[in-house]
Structure formats: C-alpha cells, structure tokens
Amino acid sequence: MVRLFNVYTISSFVALGGVLYGFDVSSMSGIVATPQYKDYYGNPLGATQGGITGAIAAGSLLGALCSSVLGDWLSRKVAIQLGTVTWCIGASLQAASNGVPMLIMGRIIAGYCIGVTSTLIPIYQSEIAPRKIRGRIVSIQHFAICLGILIMYFVQYGCSFLDSQAVFRLPWALQTIPAILLFLGLFWLPRSPRWLASKDRWDEVLHVIAFLRTPDCNISDPLVLAEYKEIEEQIRIEREENSNSYGELFGKKMCKRVLLGMAAQGWSQLTGVNMLLYFIVYFLNSAGISNTLLASSFQYIIFIVATVPTMLWTDQWGRRTSLLIGSLCVAFWMFVIAGLFARFGQPNPVPDQPYTWIIVGHPAASRAIQASVYLASASFAMSWGPIEWMYPPEIVPLRIRAKAVSFSTATNWVTSFALSVALPPLLRTIRWRVFVIFGCLNVAAFIHVWFVFPETKQRTLEEMDEIFEHGEPVWRSFTGVRYKPSRLDTLAKEIEQGKFGMHRRVHIEVYEAVESKSGIGP
C-alpha cells in the first residue's frame, strides 16, 4: 500500500508558495479601482499602471533564472526557504511604499521569490510523487495559486470599505503570513530523493522513498527498491553522458523537451486568461457591470472550483487531451467577448479612464460578457492552468531538470511582464480587438499541442527518454500515443520474485549500517 498521506501532506504544505503566487496575481486587481489608491499614487494609467503591475513579473524572471543554480546547489527546499525571505522583504516595502518607485521596487523583490518558488515547487512535487498520481500532486500547486487569488481578493474586498490608506497597505502587509509559515515548516520536510541521489546520499534516498511510499517506512518493499534501482540506473546513465551544462539544454537531444516546457508556460500566458485575472475590474466596468468588486469575486470562486476536476482526474484523461480541449474552449469564449463588445459597444465619453470602449443600455450583452469571462477562466483552470506546472518538470532528466524548468518558468514571466505592460495601453487603443488576438493565439496553441506535445501520464520521470526518443508521432490521434505499461511495475515484480536478490540484500545492509550509526530505526 502506497503511503499517499505523506505525499499529499507535504505537497499541500509546500504549495503555500503557490498561495504567494496567487497573492501576486490578485494583489492589484481589487485595489486599482479604489479612490485611495488612485489619489495616493496619482491615478496611474496606461504604461504607468502596466509598469506597476508588471514589476513583479520582472522580479520573477530574475528569480526563475537564478532558481536552477540555487535548487541544484542548496536543494529544492532550502532554495524555496530563501525565496520566502525575499517575499517578506518585498511585501513589507509595498506596504510601506511612499510612491510609485518604492512600490515598484517592492514588487520586483517580491517577484524574485515567485520566480524561485514557481520553478522549484513543481520540481519538488514531481520528484516526490508516485507516477500514477504525479499530475494530481503537481496540480496542487495550481489549486494553491487559485486559493491565493481568492483569499487576497476577498481581503482586498473587505479592506475596500475602509476609509484610509489601509485599503491597499493592509492587504500587501498580510502577504507575509504564508511566507513565514512556509519558511518555518520546510525545516520538517524531507529533501527530494532525486536531488539526494544527485549528491550520492544514497542512504537518505532509500529512507525518503520508503517514508513516502510505505505506511511503515519499509525499505525492503519491492516498489521502494524498484524505484530506488530506477533512480540509481538513471543517475548512472546521466553520468556516463557526462553533461549537465547549460549548453546541453539546447543540444540536439534535449532541445525539443526544453522548448516544449517553455511553450507550455508561454502558451498558458498567451491564452489571455491571466489578462482577465489581472484586469477583471476594467473589463466588467467597460461592460457596464455594477459592483465590479463583488462580480469579480465570482470569477475567482469559479476559477478555484474548476481546478478540482483536473486535480482529481488529470492522471486518467491525460495532459495532452486537457490542453487541446482547453485551447478550443478559451478561444471560443474570447471570440464571443470580442463579438459582443464590437456589436454593442461605443467609445467612452469620459476621459482619464483605463478603458475607452463601453457598453451602455444593453444589460443582456453585459451579462453575456460577464458569463463569458467566467467560462473562459473555468476553461483555463481545467486545462492550461494546472498542466503548465506539471508538464515542464516531468519531461526533462534530473541532471538538467532545474535548469530546464527555470527557462520554462522564465518564459512564463517574460510573457507575463510583456502582457502586463502592453495590455493597459492596448485596451485604450485597439479596445475589443485584444480579445480577437487572444482567441487566435488559443487556436495557434491548439495546433502546436496537436502536432508536438506527447502524452506523459502515468509514466515515471525516468521513462521520459523512452517517450521522446522512441515514441511514435503524436499527431496521429487526439489523445496521443499509447505506451506500454510502466517498467516500474515489472521491475518491482522481478525484485519480489528474487531476481534482484543480491541488490535487495545490499540495500538492507546499507540501511542496517546507517541504523547502527545513527540509532534511528525504521
């Protein structure tokens, strides 16, 4: 019996880093329309507001690029702890900011933490998860992001009734709470067994796998020994190739996988749903929706609820199928929103507004736009949202995993930063045509996934070489190629039948030696 409780508990706790990411996403959405924010920061519009919003993405880009070095050197969990420290510094600067420059600086520093944690947490989760539920485990990260968005938005909504600068200062200050909890709690969590193996700490590898996979930490369990042997074999093969440099990332053998990870993160931003999350208040105001703060909250509730089916069943219906259906659905709703704005909208006669195109006197069209925004968000939350985090770390080998995922996460933040800066002025110039652009980008994402993205569900991390080097073309079917059963099960049966008896005895002797030195039993 697999000891799933440990995996779920550990992954859920470390996903507090995802809560911080969610705080980032909604840290401006409930504040930008408040009079206190506008008065204190000089009613920032266009590029100024884009710079404030996008500053955290700029810091996240730097953090993502540094995460590979930190994650390989210090371990995944210690690097995450360092990231939480920078988050607390950045959040404090935002809460105490005396102008736009200090606010931007605080968001850049906080963003550094998001870059580190959004890279290393999915890696950590994928490296401790059993193959059959790896998608579910890593999707906890996206669920935590959605939860963070929802919590921060309701904090902002509650603070909006205050008549002071606490409207924006209090929500920004409260962002430090989950960071402090994550920093402290990580001291009690195990290191990744794959990272331990890369450092030749094999006795600890055996202990951690047994702790994660068996109810009694049984190192003699055939599945434990099979996973240990598979990791050991993969490390041996990777060392024979004698390369873990940045140059290998874009070499002939690994280039496709690295680019796929980058594409998964890039397309998730180009679907346009994060635009809806960042600037939901703008869109609802321009659509003629009253009480936009309350109306926006429904989007965040839908966003988190829609994540649950993917968490539960993505390991059954697969990554590829989810991405294909999600791209088509988001494209459809983007085109619907564009069509409604084009048909019923008119220029905004009020100057100094972030939106220059409004709908007046068409309540049915306004409600249809509101519903379409909700459905686009739900479609994203059931597809690209979780899978953008699970796909990049599972398709690359251990020796370059942190480096490759740092590039994919950096792609996320480059795209996010560009959209954050560009969208406010675009909304004032090309107006509803922005939604047409994002609709077309979703169609392009569908085509790319169809022809290039292989299915990876229920495969071990060590089996990805087989999929990418010996698999059939993926475009032949909607669901991708079917692969033979995982070799991990076969290996476990062989160990149980005694075919690897000497290997099994050696590891028991290793464990007993460690036990006698440390005085720690199973």
JOTA-V663490 format. One line per field, one symbol per residue. burial: + if it has 24 or more other C-alpha atoms within 12 Angstrom, else -. Layout:
burial->???
This chain:
burial->-+++-+++-+++++++++++++++++++++++++-+++--+-++++++++++++++++++++++++++++++--+++++++++++++++++++++++--+--+++++++++++++++++++++++++++++++++++++++++++++++++++++++-++----+++++++++++++++++++-++--++++++++++---+++++++++++++--++++++++++++++++-++--+-----+---++----+-++++++++++++++++++++++++++++++++++--+++++++++++++++++++++++++++++++++++++++++++++++++++-++-+-----+++++++-----++++++++++++++++++++++++++++++++++++++++++++++++++++++++++++++++--++++++++++++++++-++++++++++++++++++-++-----+---++++-+--++++-++--+--------+--++--+-----------
